[in-house]
Amino acid sequence: MSDALVIIPTYNEKENIEAIIRAVFHQKKEFHVLVVDDSSPDGTSEIVANLINEFPNKLIH
């Protein structure tokens, strides 16, 4: 269980969000990831939802 949290604030980050989350998951330490999206109209939240499904054992909120 992780004791660390990465908070990622987003707005129209569909070009970056997947790479950012994958970079966090490739660290030696395990992190919880909290994505705070301000209703991005570009589909950022859908990409995050897909990553949640792709990584069910990772803690993405």
C-alpha positions in Angstrom: 0.0 0.0 0.0 1.3 3.4 -1.0 1.7 6.2 1.5 2.3 8.9 -1.2 -0.1 10.9 -3.4 0.5 12.6 -6.7 -2.1 15.3 -7.4 -2.5 16.2 -11.1 -4.7 19.3 -11.8 -5.9 19.3 -15.4 -7.8 21.4 -17.9 -7.5 20.4 -21.5 -4.6 18.0 -20.9 -5.6 15.2 -23.3 -2.3 15.5 -25.0 -0.3 15.0 -21.8 -2.3 13.2 -19.2 -1.6 9.6 -20.3 2.1 10.2 -20.4 2.1 11.9 -17.0 0.2 9.1 -15.3 2.4 6.4 -17.0 5.5 8.3 -15.9 4.2 8.2 -12.3 3.6 4.4 -12.5 7.1 3.8 -13.8 8.7 5.3 -10.7 10.3 2.9 -8.2 8.0 4.1 -5.4 4.3 3.3 -5.7 1.9 6.3 -5.7 -1.8 7.0 -5.5 -2.7 9.3 -8.3 -5.5 11.9 -7.9 -6.6 13.7 -11.1 -8.5 16.9 -10.5 -10.1 17.9 -13.8 -12.0 21.1 -14.2 -14.6 19.8 -16.7 -12.1 19.7 -19.6 -14.1 19.8 -22.8 -11.3 18.0 -24.7 -11.9 14.5 -23.3 -9.2 14.5 -20.6 -11.6 12.7 -18.2 -12.3 9.9 -20.7 -8.6 9.2 -21.1 -8.3 9.0 -17.3 -11.3 6.7 -17.1 -9.6 4.4 -19.7 -6.4 4.3 -17.7 -8.4 3.4 -14.6 -9.8 0.4 -16.5 -6.4 -0.4 -18.0 -4.7 -0.4 -14.6 -7.2 -1.8 -12.1 -4.5 -2.5 -9.5 -3.2 1.0 -9.6 -4.8 3.7 -7.4 -6.1 6.4 -9.7 -8.8 8.6 -8.3 
